[in-house]
Amino acid sequence: MGHEEFRKSLREFLSHQQNVCVIGEAPTGTEVLQLSDRHRPHLILLDLALSKVAGRDIAGSLNAQYSSTWVVFVSCLKSDPSVRFSIVSMPMLL
């Protein structure tokens, strides 16, 4: 499953959950930051393999700017060594 299919499936699943409102999707790290500035979400599901800027770098920026926003790492990659690094290096996001 590719990134776009994963986002579409996740959006579809979340749209049927009570008390959940999906306010946007961002295929790039830059767009994640722009949408975060605009909407100030409570939760961000962040792909570690974003184009242009790594997800863990975006998470660091989000944590610095929006300490009340929860970030959950997701990935459609079967094996991503950066997952372990990200979880160890950013315990405040868990």
Gaussian input, Z-matrix of N, CA and C with variables (Angstrom, degrees):
# hf/3-21g

backbone

0 1
 N
 C     1     B1
 C     2     B2     1     A1
 N     3     B3     2     A2     1     D1
 C     4     B4     3     A3     2     D2
 C     5     B5     4     A4     3     D3
 N     6     B6     5     A5     4     D4
 C     7     B7     6     A6     5     D5
 C     8     B8     7     A7     6     D6
 N     9     B9     8     A8     7     D7
 C    10    B10     9     A9     8     D8
 C    11    B11    10    A10     9     D9
 N    12    B12    11    A11    10    D10
 C    13    B13    12    A12    11    D11
 C    14    B14    13    A13    12    D12
 N    15    B15    14    A14    13    D13
 C    16    B16    15    A15    14    D14
 C    17    B17    16    A16    15    D15
 N    18    B18    17    A17    16    D16
 C    19    B19    18    A18    17    D17
 C    20    B20    19    A19    18    D18
 N    21    B21    20    A20    19    D19
 C    22    B22    21    A21    20    D20
 C    23    B23    22    A22    21    D21
 N    24    B24    23    A23    22    D22
 C    25    B25    24    A24    23    D23
 C    26    B26    25    A25    24    D24
 N    27    B27    26    A26    25    D25
 C    28    B28    27    A27    26    D26
 C    29    B29    28    A28    27    D27
 N    30    B30    29    A29    28    D28
 C    31    B31    30    A30    29    D29
 C    32    B32    31    A31    30    D30
 N    33    B33    32    A32    31    D31
 C    34    B34    33    A33    32    D32
 C    35    B35    34    A34    33    D33
 N    36    B36    35    A35    34    D34
 C    37    B37    36    A36    35    D35
 C    38    B38    37    A37    36    D36
 N    39    B39    38    A38    37    D37
 C    40    B40    39    A39    38    D38
 C    41    B41    40    A40    39    D39
 N    42    B42    41    A41    40    D40
 C    43    B43    42    A42    41    D41
 C    44    B44    43    A43    42    D42
 N    45    B45    44    A44    43    D43
 C    46    B46    45    A45    44    D44
 C    47    B47    46    A46    45    D45
 N    48    B48    47    A47    46    D46
 C    49    B49    48    A48    47    D47
 C    50    B50    49    A49    48    D48
 N    51    B51    50    A50    49    D49
 C    52    B52    51    A51    50    D50
 C    53    B53    52    A52    51    D51
 N    54    B54    53    A53    52    D52
 C    55    B55    54    A54    53    D53
 C    56    B56    55    A55    54    D54
 N    57    B57    56    A56    55    D55
 C    58    B58    57    A57    56    D56
 C    59    B59    58    A58    57    D57
 N    60    B60    59    A59    58    D58
 C    61    B61    60    A60    59    D59
 C    62    B62    61    A61    60    D60
 N    63    B63    62    A62    61    D61
 C    64    B64    63    A63    62    D62
 C    65    B65    64    A64    63    D63
 N    66    B66    65    A65    64    D64
 C    67    B67    66    A66    65    D65
 C    68    B68    67    A67    66    D66
 N    69    B69    68    A68    67    D67
 C    70    B70    69    A69    68    D68
 C    71    B71    70    A70    69    D69
 N    72    B72    71    A71    70    D70
 C    73    B73    72    A72    71    D71
 C    74    B74    73    A73    72    D72
 N    75    B75    74    A74    73    D73
 C    76    B76    75    A75    74    D74
 C    77    B77    76    A76    75    D75
 N    78    B78    77    A77    76    D76
 C    79    B79    78    A78    77    D77
 C    80    B80    79    A79    78    D78
 N    81    B81    80    A80    79    D79
 C    82    B82    81    A81    80    D80
 C    83    B83    82    A82    81    D81
 N    84    B84    83    A83    82    D82
 C    85    B85    84    A84    83    D83
 C    86    B86    85    A85    84    D84
 N    87    B87    86    A86    85    D85
 C    88    B88    87    A87    86    D86
 C    89    B89    88    A88    87    D87
 N    90    B90    89    A89    88    D88
 C    91    B91    90    A90    89    D89
 C    92    B92    91    A91    90    D90
 N    93    B93    92    A92    91    D91
 C    94    B94    93    A93    92    D92
 C    95    B95    94    A94    93    D93
 N    96    B96    95    A95    94    D94
 C    97    B97    96    A96    95    D95
 C    98    B98    97    A97    96    D96
 N    99    B99    98    A98    97    D97
 C   100   B100    99    A99    98    D98
 C   101   B101   100   A100    99    D99
 N   102   B102   101   A101   100   D100
 C   103   B103   102   A102   101   D101
 C   104   B104   103   A103   102   D102
 N   105   B105   104   A104   103   D103
 C   106   B106   105   A105   104   D104
 C   107   B107   106   A106   105   D105
 N   108   B108   107   A107   106   D106
 C   109   B109   108   A108   107   D107
 C   110   B110   109   A109   108   D108
 N   111   B111   110   A110   109   D109
 C   112   B112   111   A111   110   D110
 C   113   B113   112   A112   111   D111
 N   114   B114   113   A113   112   D112
 C   115   B115   114   A114   113   D113
 C   116   B116   115   A115   114   D114
 N   117   B117   116   A116   115   D115
 C   118   B118   117   A117   116   D116
 C   119   B119   118   A118   117   D117
 N   120   B120   119   A119   118   D118
 C   121   B121   120   A120   119   D119
 C   122   B122   121   A121   120   D120
 N   123   B123   122   A122   121   D121
 C   124   B124   123   A123   122   D122
 C   125   B125   124   A124   123   D123
 N   126   B126   125   A125   124   D124
 C   127   B127   126   A126   125   D125
 C   128   B128   127   A127   126   D126
 N   129   B129   128   A128   127   D127
 C   130   B130   129   A129   128   D128
 C   131   B131   130   A130   129   D129
 N   132   B132   131   A131   130   D130
 C   133   B133   132   A132   131   D131
 C   134   B134   133   A133   132   D132
 N   135   B135   134   A134   133   D133
 C   136   B136   135   A135   134   D134
 C   137   B137   136   A136   135   D135
 N   138   B138   137   A137   136   D136
 C   139   B139   138   A138   137   D137
 C   140   B140   139   A139   138   D138
 N   141   B141   140   A140   139   D139
 C   142   B142   141   A141   140   D140
 C   143   B143   142   A142   141   D141
 N   144   B144   143   A143   142   D142
 C   145   B145   144   A144   143   D143
 C   146   B146   145   A145   144   D144
 N   147   B147   146   A146   145   D145
 C   148   B148   147   A147   146   D146
 C   149   B149   148   A148   147   D147
 N   150   B150   149   A149   148   D148
 C   151   B151   150   A150   149   D149
 C   152   B152   151   A151   150   D150
 N   153   B153   152   A152   151   D151
 C   154   B154   153   A153   152   D152
 C   155   B155   154   A154   153   D153
 N   156   B156   155   A155   154   D154
 C   157   B157   156   A156   155   D155
 C   158   B158   157   A157   156   D156
 N   159   B159   158   A158   157   D157
 C   160   B160   159   A159   158   D158
 C   161   B161   160   A160   159   D159
 N   162   B162   161   A161   160   D160
 C   163   B163   162   A162   161   D161
 C   164   B164   163   A163   162   D162
 N   165   B165   164   A164   163   D163
 C   166   B166   165   A165   164   D164
 C   167   B167   166   A166   165   D165
 N   168   B168   167   A167   166   D166
 C   169   B169   168   A168   167   D167
 C   170   B170   169   A169   168   D168
 N   171   B171   170   A170   169   D169
 C   172   B172   171   A171   170   D170
 C   173   B173   172   A172   171   D171
 N   174   B174   173   A173   172   D172
 C   175   B175   174   A174   173   D173
 C   176   B176   175   A175   174   D174
 N   177   B177   176   A176   175   D175
 C   178   B178   177   A177   176   D176
 C   179   B179   178   A178   177   D177
 N   180   B180   179   A179   178   D178
 C   181   B181   180   A180   179   D179
 C   182   B182   181   A181   180   D180
 N   183   B183   182   A182   181   D181
 C   184   B184   183   A183   182   D182
 C   185   B185   184   A184   183   D183
 N   186   B186   185   A185   184   D184
 C   187   B187   186   A186   185   D185
 C   188   B188   187   A187   186   D186
 N   189   B189   188   A188   187   D187
 C   190   B190   189   A189   188   D188
 C   191   B191   190   A190   189   D189
 N   192   B192   191   A191   190   D190
 C   193   B193   192   A192   191   D191
 C   194   B194   193   A193   192   D192
 N   195   B195   194   A194   193   D193
 C   196   B196   195   A195   194   D194
 C   197   B197   196   A196   195   D195
 N   198   B198   197   A197   196   D196
 C   199   B199   198   A198   197   D197
 C   200   B200   199   A199   198   D198
 N   201   B201   200   A200   199   D199
 C   202   B202   201   A201   200   D200
 C   203   B203   202   A202   201   D201
 N   204   B204   203   A203   202   D202
 C   205   B205   204   A204   203   D203
 C   206   B206   205   A205   204   D204
 N   207   B207   206   A206   205   D205
 C   208   B208   207   A207   206   D206
 C   209   B209   208   A208   207   D207
 N   210   B210   209   A209   208   D208
 C   211   B211   210   A210   209   D209
 C   212   B212   211   A211   210   D210
 N   213   B213   212   A212   211   D211
 C   214   B214   213   A213   212   D212
 C   215   B215   214   A214   213   D213
 N   216   B216   215   A215   214   D214
 C   217   B217   216   A216   215   D215
 C   218   B218   217   A217   216   D216
 N   219   B219   218   A218   217   D217
 C   220   B220   219   A219   218   D218
 C   221   B221   220   A220   219   D219
 N   222   B222   221   A221   220   D220
 C   223   B223   222   A222   221   D221
 C   224   B224   223   A223   222   D222
 N   225   B225   224   A224   223   D223
 C   226   B226   225   A225   224   D224
 C   227   B227   226   A226   225   D225
 N   228   B228   227   A227   226   D226
 C   229   B229   228   A228   227   D227
 C   230   B230   229   A229   228   D228
 N   231   B231   230   A230   229   D229
 C   232   B232   231   A231   230   D230
 C   233   B233   232   A232   231   D231
 N   234   B234   233   A233   232   D232
 C   235   B235   234   A234   233   D233
 C   236   B236   235   A235   234   D234
 N   237   B237   236   A236   235   D235
 C   238   B238   237   A237   236   D236
 C   239   B239   238   A238   237   D237
 N   240   B240   239   A239   238   D238
 C   241   B241   240   A240   239   D239
 C   242   B242   241   A241   240   D240
 N   243   B243   242   A242   241   D241
 C   244   B244   243   A243   242   D242
 C   245   B245   244   A244   243   D243
 N   246   B246   245   A245   244   D244
 C   247   B247   246   A246   245   D245
 C   248   B248   247   A247   246   D246
 N   249   B249   248   A248   247   D247
 C   250   B250   249   A249   248   D248
 C   251   B251   250   A250   249   D249
 N   252   B252   251   A251   250   D250
 C   253   B253   252   A252   251   D251
 C   254   B254   253   A253   252   D252
 N   255   B255   254   A254   253   D253
 C   256   B256   255   A255   254   D254
 C   257   B257   256   A256   255   D255
 N   258   B258   257   A257   256   D256
 C   259   B259   258   A258   257   D257
 C   260   B260   259   A259   258   D258
 N   261   B261   260   A260   259   D259
 C   262   B262   261   A261   260   D260
 C   263   B263   262   A262   261   D261
 N   264   B264   263   A263   262   D262
 C   265   B265   264   A264   263   D263
 C   266   B266   265   A265   264   D264
 N   267   B267   266   A266   265   D265
 C   268   B268   267   A267   266   D266
 C   269   B269   268   A268   267   D267
 N   270   B270   269   A269   268   D268
 C   271   B271   270   A270   269   D269
 C   272   B272   271   A271   270   D270
 N   273   B273   272   A272   271   D271
 C   274   B274   273   A273   272   D272
 C   275   B275   274   A274   273   D273
 N   276   B276   275   A275   274   D274
 C   277   B277   276   A276   275   D275
 C   278   B278   277   A277   276   D276
 N   279   B279   278   A278   277   D277
 C   280   B280   279   A279   278   D278
 C   281   B281   280   A280   279   D279

   B1=1.4474
   B2=1.5271
   B3=1.3137
   B4=1.4585
   B5=1.5196
   B6=1.3180
   B7=1.4666
   B8=1.5280
   B9=1.3212
   B10=1.4692
   B11=1.5277
   B12=1.3288
   B13=1.4684
   B14=1.5276
   B15=1.3362
   B16=1.4619
   B17=1.5261
   B18=1.3436
   B19=1.4712
   B20=1.5248
   B21=1.3179
   B22=1.4630
   B23=1.5319
   B24=1.3168
   B25=1.4663
   B26=1.5228
   B27=1.3129
   B28=1.4577
   B29=1.5287
   B30=1.3216
   B31=1.4726
   B32=1.5257
   B33=1.3175
   B34=1.4660
   B35=1.5251
   B36=1.3216
   B37=1.4639
   B38=1.5284
   B39=1.3164
   B40=1.4649
   B41=1.5243
   B42=1.3193
   B43=1.4663
   B44=1.5280
   B45=1.3227
   B46=1.4641
   B47=1.5274
   B48=1.3128
   B49=1.4668
   B50=1.5252
   B51=1.3249
   B52=1.4566
   B53=1.5239
   B54=1.2960
   B55=1.4663
   B56=1.5268
   B57=1.3286
   B58=1.4581
   B59=1.5219
   B60=1.3087
   B61=1.4600
   B62=1.5213
   B63=1.3166
   B64=1.4605
   B65=1.5206
   B66=1.3222
   B67=1.4663
   B68=1.5187
   B69=1.3330
   B70=1.4454
   B71=1.5086
   B72=1.3141
   B73=1.4581
   B74=1.5189
   B75=1.3151
   B76=1.4537
   B77=1.5273
   B78=1.3146
   B79=1.4630
   B80=1.5321
   B81=1.3264
   B82=1.4696
   B83=1.5262
   B84=1.3202
   B85=1.4545
   B86=1.5205
   B87=1.3118
   B88=1.4634
   B89=1.5178
   B90=1.3287
   B91=1.4599
   B92=1.5299
   B93=1.3272
   B94=1.4698
   B95=1.5210
   B96=1.3182
   B97=1.4657
   B98=1.5217
   B99=1.3293
   B100=1.4667
   B101=1.5247
   B102=1.3354
   B103=1.4649
   B104=1.5246
   B105=1.3159
   B106=1.4706
   B107=1.5212
   B108=1.3344
   B109=1.4662
   B110=1.5216
   B111=1.3111
   B112=1.4595
   B113=1.5281
   B114=1.3450
   B115=1.4635
   B116=1.5216
   B117=1.3258
   B118=1.4700
   B119=1.5360
   B120=1.3339
   B121=1.4757
   B122=1.5223
   B123=1.3269
   B124=1.4627
   B125=1.5233
   B126=1.3461
   B127=1.4582
   B128=1.5192
   B129=1.3247
   B130=1.4627
   B131=1.5217
   B132=1.3256
   B133=1.4547
   B134=1.5206
   B135=1.3052
   B136=1.4575
   B137=1.5187
   B138=1.3125
   B139=1.4580
   B140=1.5266
   B141=1.3074
   B142=1.4654
   B143=1.5214
   B144=1.3205
   B145=1.4611
   B146=1.5275
   B147=1.3187
   B148=1.4622
   B149=1.5211
   B150=1.3217
   B151=1.4606
   B152=1.5282
   B153=1.2874
   B154=1.4643
   B155=1.5260
   B156=1.3283
   B157=1.4590
   B158=1.5345
   B159=1.3274
   B160=1.4607
   B161=1.5251
   B162=1.3191
   B163=1.4584
   B164=1.5140
   B165=1.3389
   B166=1.4731
   B167=1.5181
   B168=1.3470
   B169=1.4628
   B170=1.5272
   B171=1.3127
   B172=1.4667
   B173=1.5315
   B174=1.3331
   B175=1.4621
   B176=1.5179
   B177=1.3206
   B178=1.4606
   B179=1.5170
   B180=1.3154
   B181=1.4692
   B182=1.5212
   B183=1.3259
   B184=1.4628
   B185=1.5210
   B186=1.3209
   B187=1.4612
   B188=1.5261
   B189=1.3198
   B190=1.4689
   B191=1.5336
   B192=1.3373
   B193=1.4607
   B194=1.5253
   B195=1.3294
   B196=1.4587
   B197=1.5216
   B198=1.2942
   B199=1.4642
   B200=1.5277
   B201=1.3185
   B202=1.4672
   B203=1.5266
   B204=1.3283
   B205=1.4574
   B206=1.5230
   B207=1.3203
   B208=1.4519
   B209=1.5182
   B210=1.3176
   B211=1.4631
   B212=1.5180
   B213=1.3297
   B214=1.4588
   B215=1.5188
   B216=1.3161
   B217=1.4592
   B218=1.5215
   B219=1.3196
   B220=1.4615
   B221=1.5212
   B222=1.3167
   B223=1.4593
   B224=1.5125
   B225=1.3108
   B226=1.4591
   B227=1.5305
   B228=1.3384
   B229=1.4508
   B230=1.5246
   B231=1.3218
   B232=1.4589
   B233=1.5215
   B234=1.3023
   B235=1.4601
   B236=1.5167
   B237=1.2888
   B238=1.4574
   B239=1.5212
   B240=1.3455
   B241=1.4673
   B242=1.5212
   B243=1.3254
   B244=1.4647
   B245=1.5247
   B246=1.3428
   B247=1.4603
   B248=1.5229
   B249=1.3166
   B250=1.4576
   B251=1.5169
   B252=1.3410
   B253=1.4579
   B254=1.5232
   B255=1.3188
   B256=1.4575
   B257=1.5223
   B258=1.3071
   B259=1.4506
   B260=1.5180
   B261=1.3063
   B262=1.4640
   B263=1.5214
   B264=1.3243
   B265=1.4621
   B266=1.5047
   B267=1.3471
   B268=1.4493
   B269=1.5133
   B270=1.3167
   B271=1.4584
   B272=1.5230
   B273=1.3248
   B274=1.4565
   B275=1.5158
   B276=1.3317
   B277=1.4594
   B278=1.5187
   B279=1.3053
   B280=1.4622
   B281=1.5078
   A1=108.30
   A2=117.09
   A3=122.08
   A4=111.92
   A5=115.36
   A6=121.67
   A7=112.18
   A8=116.41
   A9=119.37
   A10=111.27
   A11=116.88
   A12=120.27
   A13=110.82
   A14=116.03
   A15=120.52
   A16=110.53
   A17=116.87
   A18=120.59
   A19=110.70
   A20=116.74
   A21=120.67
   A22=110.39
   A23=117.05
   A24=121.06
   A25=111.22
   A26=116.72
   A27=120.64
   A28=110.87
   A29=116.35
   A30=120.45
   A31=110.15
   A32=116.93
   A33=121.48
   A34=110.46
   A35=117.05
   A36=120.90
   A37=110.67
   A38=117.24
   A39=121.39
   A40=112.66
   A41=117.20
   A42=120.04
   A43=112.24
   A44=117.19
   A45=121.06
   A46=112.71
   A47=117.66
   A48=121.77
   A49=109.78
   A50=115.58
   A51=119.83
   A52=109.69
   A53=116.21
   A54=123.47
   A55=113.88
   A56=117.06
   A57=121.48
   A58=107.96
   A59=115.33
   A60=121.47
   A61=108.06
   A62=116.51
   A63=120.85
   A64=107.24
   A65=116.52
   A66=120.12
   A67=113.20
   A68=117.38
   A69=118.15
   A70=112.84
   A71=113.46
   A72=122.76
   A73=106.89
   A74=115.22
   A75=119.32
   A76=109.80
   A77=117.68
   A78=119.74
   A79=114.18
   A80=117.41
   A81=120.21
   A82=110.33
   A83=115.60
   A84=120.79
   A85=112.87
   A86=116.55
   A87=121.05
   A88=110.68
   A89=116.11
   A90=120.09
   A91=111.65
   A92=117.55
   A93=120.36
   A94=109.49
   A95=116.58
   A96=120.57
   A97=111.67
   A98=117.70
   A99=121.14
   A100=111.38
   A101=116.70
   A102=119.75
   A103=111.20
   A104=116.87
   A105=120.60
   A106=110.98
   A107=116.70
   A108=120.54
   A109=111.27
   A110=116.31
   A111=121.49
   A112=112.39
   A113=117.72
   A114=120.20
   A115=115.43
   A116=118.96
   A117=122.48
   A118=111.40
   A119=117.51
   A120=120.20
   A121=112.71
   A122=115.53
   A123=121.68
   A124=110.47
   A125=116.47
   A126=121.99
   A127=109.45
   A128=115.47
   A129=121.14
   A130=107.76
   A131=116.10
   A132=121.46
   A133=105.53
   A134=116.50
   A135=121.93
   A136=111.97
   A137=116.06
   A138=122.00
   A139=108.79
   A140=116.05
   A141=119.81
   A142=112.38
   A143=117.26
   A144=120.85
   A145=112.37
   A146=117.14
   A147=120.54
   A148=110.06
   A149=115.67
   A150=118.59
   A151=110.33
   A152=116.09
   A153=126.80
   A154=114.09
   A155=118.95
   A156=121.79
   A157=107.59
   A158=117.36
   A159=121.26
   A160=110.84
   A161=115.60
   A162=120.98
   A163=113.37
   A164=117.23
   A165=119.07
   A166=111.19
   A167=117.98
   A168=120.69
   A169=110.64
   A170=116.17
   A171=120.97
   A172=109.39
   A173=117.23
   A174=120.83
   A175=111.25
   A176=117.23
   A177=120.36
   A178=111.90
   A179=116.60
   A180=120.99
   A181=110.82
   A182=116.64
   A183=120.41
   A184=110.94
   A185=116.27
   A186=119.77
   A187=111.21
   A188=116.82
   A189=120.36
   A190=111.41
   A191=117.33
   A192=121.25
   A193=113.51
   A194=116.64
   A195=121.25
   A196=109.52
   A197=117.23
   A198=120.16
   A199=112.89
   A200=118.51
   A201=120.30
   A202=112.80
   A203=118.19
   A204=121.81
   A205=109.46
   A206=116.66
   A207=121.75
   A208=109.00
   A209=116.62
   A210=122.30
   A211=108.36
   A212=115.60
   A213=122.02
   A214=106.90
   A215=116.41
   A216=120.95
   A217=110.02
   A218=115.82
   A219=122.29
   A220=107.56
   A221=115.09
   A222=119.33
   A223=108.72
   A224=116.35
   A225=119.91
   A226=110.18
   A227=116.56
   A228=120.73
   A229=109.44
   A230=117.09
   A231=120.59
   A232=111.60
   A233=116.46
   A234=119.70
   A235=108.20
   A236=116.47
   A237=121.36
   A238=108.24
   A239=117.88
   A240=120.11
   A241=113.37
   A242=117.85
   A243=119.40
   A244=111.95
   A245=117.95
   A246=120.44
   A247=109.52
   A248=116.73
   A249=120.06
   A250=110.58
   A251=117.97
   A252=121.43
   A253=110.43
   A254=117.19
   A255=121.13
   A256=111.76
   A257=116.70
   A258=119.76
   A259=110.64
   A260=117.32
   A261=120.87
   A262=111.09
   A263=117.59
   A264=119.72
   A265=114.50
   A266=119.13
   A267=121.40
   A268=111.53
   A269=118.16
   A270=119.50
   A271=113.77
   A272=118.56
   A273=120.60
   A274=111.97
   A275=118.20
   A276=120.75
   A277=111.99
   A278=117.72
   A279=120.06
   A280=111.72
   D1=130.96
   D2=179.09
   D3=-84.46
   D4=173.43
   D5=-177.42
   D6=-59.61
   D7=-45.40
   D8=-177.93
   D9=-65.08
   D10=-41.98
   D11=177.86
   D12=-64.19
   D13=-40.36
   D14=178.89
   D15=-61.26
   D16=-47.12
   D17=179.48
   D18=-61.19
   D19=-41.88
   D20=-179.34
   D21=-63.99
   D22=-45.18
   D23=179.44
   D24=-64.10
   D25=-41.91
   D26=179.92
   D27=-65.99
   D28=-42.49
   D29=177.63
   D30=-60.69
   D31=-44.16
   D32=179.66
   D33=-61.08
   D34=-46.10
   D35=178.95
   D36=-61.13
   D37=-48.96
   D38=-176.78
   D39=-66.41
   D40=-30.36
   D41=-178.80
   D42=-65.84
   D43=-18.02
   D44=179.55
   D45=-98.01
   D46=5.08
   D47=-179.62
   D48=-93.47
   D49=142.76
   D50=176.76
   D51=-71.66
   D52=146.91
   D53=176.25
   D54=61.85
   D55=24.72
   D56=177.11
   D57=-124.35
   D58=130.48
   D59=176.64
   D60=-129.09
   D61=114.23
   D62=177.26
   D63=-79.98
   D64=119.60
   D65=-175.50
   D66=-101.56
   D67=-5.60
   D68=177.10
   D69=170.64
   D70=167.63
   D71=174.85
   D72=-131.78
   D73=145.78
   D74=-178.37
   D75=-138.05
   D76=112.85
   D77=-179.52
   D78=-77.07
   D79=-11.39
   D80=179.15
   D81=-128.69
   D82=158.08
   D83=178.22
   D84=-60.80
   D85=-38.08
   D86=178.71
   D87=-60.39
   D88=-42.26
   D89=179.62
   D90=-69.16
   D91=-32.49
   D92=175.59
   D93=-58.94
   D94=-47.69
   D95=-179.37
   D96=-64.82
   D97=-40.03
   D98=178.92
   D99=-64.02
   D100=-45.75
   D101=179.05
   D102=-65.92
   D103=-36.06
   D104=178.23
   D105=-64.33
   D106=-40.86
   D107=176.64
   D108=-62.19
   D109=-40.14
   D110=-175.80
   D111=-75.20
   D112=-40.69
   D113=-169.90
   D114=-109.69
   D115=-18.44
   D116=-178.54
   D117=48.69
   D118=63.03
   D119=-175.57
   D120=-70.49
   D121=158.46
   D122=175.80
   D123=-79.47
   D124=-31.57
   D125=-174.92
   D126=-141.46
   D127=137.93
   D128=174.59
   D129=-125.30
   D130=126.53
   D131=171.36
   D132=-92.89
   D133=111.05
   D134=-168.61
   D135=-112.05
   D136=120.13
   D137=176.66
   D138=-75.00
   D139=130.86
   D140=179.26
   D141=-70.86
   D142=-20.68
   D143=-175.44
   D144=-105.91
   D145=45.06
   D146=176.60
   D147=-68.09
   D148=152.43
   D149=176.83
   D150=-78.93
   D151=150.52
   D152=176.19
   D153=77.14
   D154=-46.70
   D155=180.00
   D156=-133.31
   D157=132.88
   D158=-178.85
   D159=-63.87
   D160=144.07
   D161=179.97
   D162=-56.83
   D163=-37.93
   D164=-179.20
   D165=-67.48
   D166=-30.98
   D167=176.49
   D168=-70.67
   D169=-39.77
   D170=176.41
   D171=-63.11
   D172=-42.62
   D173=179.50
   D174=-59.58
   D175=-39.83
   D176=177.24
   D177=-62.28
   D178=-42.31
   D179=177.72
   D180=-65.20
   D181=-42.59
   D182=179.42
   D183=-62.73
   D184=-43.17
   D185=-179.46
   D186=-63.67
   D187=-37.75
   D188=179.76
   D189=-68.86
   D190=-37.06
   D191=-175.85
   D192=-88.84
   D193=-35.61
   D194=-173.01
   D195=-132.18
   D196=77.97
   D197=-174.42
   D198=-66.03
   D199=-17.36
   D200=179.41
   D201=-90.14
   D202=-5.30
   D203=178.29
   D204=-86.64
   D205=127.29
   D206=176.89
   D207=-84.27
   D208=138.48
   D209=177.42
   D210=-120.18
   D211=126.50
   D212=176.60
   D213=-116.22
   D214=124.61
   D215=178.30
   D216=-77.97
   D217=134.75
   D218=172.74
   D219=-132.21
   D220=157.58
   D221=176.91
   D222=-158.60
   D223=139.32
   D224=175.87
   D225=-95.55
   D226=6.07
   D227=177.14
   D228=-81.38
   D229=139.40
   D230=-178.80
   D231=-66.43
   D232=-38.57
   D233=-179.02
   D234=-142.14
   D235=119.16
   D236=-178.74
   D237=-133.91
   D238=105.50
   D239=-178.13
   D240=-61.93
   D241=-20.46
   D242=-179.97
   D243=-72.09
   D244=-17.96
   D245=178.31
   D246=-61.13
   D247=-49.35
   D248=-179.66
   D249=-61.38
   D250=-43.64
   D251=179.02
   D252=-61.05
   D253=-44.17
   D254=-176.83
   D255=-65.03
   D256=-42.74
   D257=-179.00
   D258=-66.62
   D259=-40.20
   D260=179.67
   D261=-70.66
   D262=-39.29
   D263=-174.48
   D264=-82.43
   D265=-14.28
   D266=-178.32
   D267=-133.47
   D268=63.94
   D269=-178.09
   D270=-64.03
   D271=-21.04
   D272=-177.91
   D273=-70.72
   D274=-11.00
   D275=-179.20
   D276=-92.97
   D277=-4.50
   D278=-175.59
   D279=-89.93

